[in-house]
Amino acid sequence: MAVSLDKKPQLHLFVAVVTDAGTDRAVVHHLGITDAVYYDDQVNRAWDVKYAVPGSAVCLVVAGDRSAGFREARNGESPNALIDPFFGVGALPV
């Protein structure tokens, strides 16, 4: 039996606070990775940042790692097709 060290690509759910998403002026003010344990904490933190940064918005972003999360957040919220699987029963990792 062959053994492989290849990793299966994983996607992560991030909560981001962004101004001017989808423009060349987009700025990510907060990017928090979520899991089943800390999801509520990350959402609450994001809303605290949103209230402190005029004109910002909270969005959910799906990406393979934190760097990709920043790039995706600058574009705005990820499509529902990517977000929805994270909210199925037992979908968020613990």
Secondary structure, 3 states (H helix, E strand, C coil): CCCCCCCCCCCEEEEEEEECCCCCCCEEEEEEECCCCCHHHHHHHHHHHHHHCCCEEEEEEEECCHHHHHHHHHHCCCCHHHHHHHHCCCCCCC
